[in-house]
């Protein structure tokens, strides 16, 4: 197994600021927009983007929630170990709002398909967009593409993209891990 560092903390910060600016360009003051971090790993990115919008760009009262998609996944019964649900926290209405799903890595598209199903329990959004830190371009099983992407990475099947966050892993970095 070999590890190749793709991005360090400084590079990730630059990407996060660019993504925040793109969101501002498209959503203005966010009065009709909500950000939804997808559990488990999209919440770190979602929290970071929300903090940037509020503290660096003075966007007030950004609606931010977290969505658990565990039991909406089409593979949750196919695993050997039982899955543990994460927490869903959406304390605002999504009805007729612009929703931005946030996840760290877009791989097969199955997590996003699950999120599209899960969000329906909370209402009917006006529009749904997707923001990802990493887009694994050649790995899609479903026709799902991001509206906002930090970096596009061409990884083959025996390679895995691992995003590490200070809050969880004591470092901000992204690695490409090759299983031999």
C-alpha positions as CSV (number, residue, x, y, z in Angstrom):
1,X,0.0,0.0,0.0
2,X,1.4,3.4,-1.0
3,X,0.3,6.9,0.0
4,X,0.6,10.0,-2.1
5,X,-0.3,13.3,-0.6
6,X,-2.4,15.3,-3.1
7,X,-3.2,18.4,-1.0
8,X,-1.9,19.9,2.2
9,X,-3.7,22.2,4.6
10,X,-2.8,25.4,2.9
11,X,-4.0,24.1,-0.5
12,X,-7.3,22.9,1.1
13,X,-7.8,26.4,2.7
14,X,-7.4,28.0,-0.7
15,X,-9.9,25.6,-2.3
16,X,-12.4,26.2,0.6
17,X,-12.3,29.9,0.1
18,X,-12.8,29.5,-3.7
19,X,-15.8,27.3,-3.0
20,X,-17.3,29.8,-0.5
21,X,-16.9,32.6,-3.1
22,X,-18.6,30.5,-5.8
23,X,-21.5,29.9,-3.4
24,X,-21.8,33.6,-2.7
25,X,-21.8,34.4,-6.4
26,X,-24.7,32.0,-6.9
27,X,-26.7,32.4,-3.7
28,X,-26.1,36.1,-2.6
29,X,-27.1,36.5,1.0
30,X,-28.3,32.9,1.4
31,X,-31.8,34.0,2.5
32,X,-33.3,31.3,0.4
33,X,-30.4,28.8,0.6
34,X,-29.5,26.0,3.0
35,X,-26.3,24.0,3.2
36,X,-26.6,20.3,4.1
37,X,-23.5,18.3,5.1
38,X,-23.9,14.6,4.4
39,X,-23.0,12.3,7.2
40,X,-20.5,11.1,8.1
41,X,-17.6,12.9,6.3
42,X,-19.4,15.7,4.5
43,X,-20.1,17.4,7.8
44,X,-16.5,18.5,8.4
45,X,-16.5,20.2,5.0
46,X,-20.0,21.6,5.6
47,X,-19.0,23.1,8.9
48,X,-15.9,24.6,7.5
49,X,-17.7,26.2,4.5
50,X,-20.4,27.6,6.8
51,X,-17.8,29.1,9.2
52,X,-16.0,30.7,6.3
53,X,-19.2,32.2,4.9
54,X,-20.1,33.6,8.3
55,X,-16.7,34.7,9.6
56,X,-14.7,35.6,6.5
57,X,-17.5,36.8,4.2
58,X,-20.0,38.2,6.7
59,X,-22.9,36.2,5.5
60,X,-25.3,36.2,8.5
61,X,-27.6,33.3,9.6
62,X,-26.5,30.6,7.1
63,X,-28.9,27.7,7.4
64,X,-26.7,24.7,7.9
65,X,-27.9,21.1,8.6
66,X,-26.6,17.6,8.6
67,X,-28.3,14.7,6.9
68,X,-27.8,11.0,7.7
69,X,-28.2,8.8,4.6
70,X,-27.3,5.5,6.1
71,X,-30.6,3.7,5.6
72,X,-31.3,5.3,2.2
73,X,-28.2,3.7,0.7
74,X,-28.8,0.9,-1.7
75,X,-26.0,-1.2,-0.2
76,X,-26.8,-0.9,3.5
77,X,-28.1,-4.5,3.7
78,X,-25.1,-5.9,1.7
79,X,-22.5,-5.3,4.3
80,X,-21.2,-7.8,6.8
81,X,-21.1,-5.5,9.8
82,X,-24.3,-3.7,10.8
83,X,-24.3,0.0,10.0
84,X,-24.7,2.6,12.7
85,X,-26.9,5.5,11.9
86,X,-25.5,9.1,12.3
87,X,-27.4,12.1,13.5
88,X,-29.7,14.2,11.2
89,X,-30.0,17.8,12.3
90,X,-32.2,20.0,10.1
91,X,-33.8,22.7,12.3
92,X,-35.2,24.8,9.5
93,X,-37.7,24.3,6.7
94,X,-36.4,23.2,3.3
95,X,-39.7,23.8,1.5
96,X,-39.0,25.9,-1.7
97,X,-35.4,26.6,-0.6
98,X,-32.2,26.1,-2.6
99,X,-30.3,23.2,-1.0
100,X,-26.6,22.6,-1.4
101,X,-25.5,19.1,-0.5
102,X,-22.0,19.0,0.8
103,X,-19.8,15.9,0.7
104,X,-16.0,15.4,0.8
105,X,-15.6,12.9,-2.1
106,X,-17.9,12.2,-5.0
107,X,-17.1,8.6,-6.1
108,X,-19.9,6.4,-7.4
109,X,-22.8,8.9,-6.9
110,X,-24.7,6.4,-4.7
111,X,-24.4,8.6,-1.5
112,X,-25.9,11.5,-3.4
113,X,-28.7,9.3,-4.7
114,X,-29.4,8.3,-1.1
115,X,-29.3,12.0,0.0
116,X,-31.9,12.9,-2.7
117,X,-34.2,10.2,-1.3
118,X,-33.5,11.2,2.4
119,X,-34.2,14.9,1.9
120,X,-37.7,14.2,0.7
121,X,-38.7,13.4,4.3
122,X,-38.1,17.1,5.1
123,X,-40.1,18.7,2.3
124,X,-39.7,19.7,-1.3
125,X,-36.8,22.0,-2.1
126,X,-36.9,24.4,-5.0
127,X,-33.5,23.3,-6.3
128,X,-30.7,21.0,-5.1
129,X,-27.0,21.5,-5.9
130,X,-23.9,19.5,-5.0
131,X,-20.6,20.8,-3.6
132,X,-17.7,18.3,-3.2
133,X,-14.1,18.8,-2.2
134,X,-12.9,15.9,-4.5
135,X,-14.5,14.7,-7.7
136,X,-13.3,11.2,-8.7
137,X,-14.1,11.7,-12.3
138,X,-13.9,8.1,-13.7
139,X,-15.7,6.3,-10.9
140,X,-19.3,7.2,-11.4
141,X,-22.0,4.5,-11.3
142,X,-24.9,7.1,-11.6
143,X,-25.3,10.2,-13.7
144,X,-24.5,12.6,-10.9
145,X,-22.1,15.6,-11.3
146,X,-21.1,18.3,-8.8
147,X,-22.1,22.0,-9.3
148,X,-19.1,23.0,-7.2
149,X,-15.9,21.0,-6.9
150,X,-12.6,21.7,-5.2
151,X,-10.4,19.4,-7.2
152,X,-10.9,16.7,-9.8
153,X,-8.8,13.6,-9.3
154,X,-8.4,10.8,-11.8
155,X,-8.1,7.7,-9.6
156,X,-8.4,4.1,-10.8
157,X,-10.3,1.3,-9.0
158,X,-7.5,0.1,-6.7
159,X,-6.9,3.7,-5.5
160,X,-8.8,5.4,-2.7
161,X,-9.0,9.1,-1.9
162,X,-8.8,9.8,1.8
163,X,-9.6,13.2,3.2
164,X,-8.2,14.0,6.6
165,X,-9.7,16.9,8.7
166,X,-8.1,18.5,11.8
167,X,-11.3,18.1,13.7
168,X,-11.2,14.3,13.3
169,X,-7.7,13.3,12.1
170,X,-5.5,16.0,13.5
171,X,-4.4,17.2,10.1
172,X,-5.9,18.8,6.9
173,X,-4.7,16.8,4.0
174,X,-5.8,14.6,1.1
175,X,-4.1,11.4,0.2
176,X,-4.3,9.0,-2.7
177,X,-3.9,5.5,-1.3
178,X,-3.0,2.7,-3.7
179,X,-3.7,-0.9,-2.7
180,X,-1.2,-3.2,-4.4
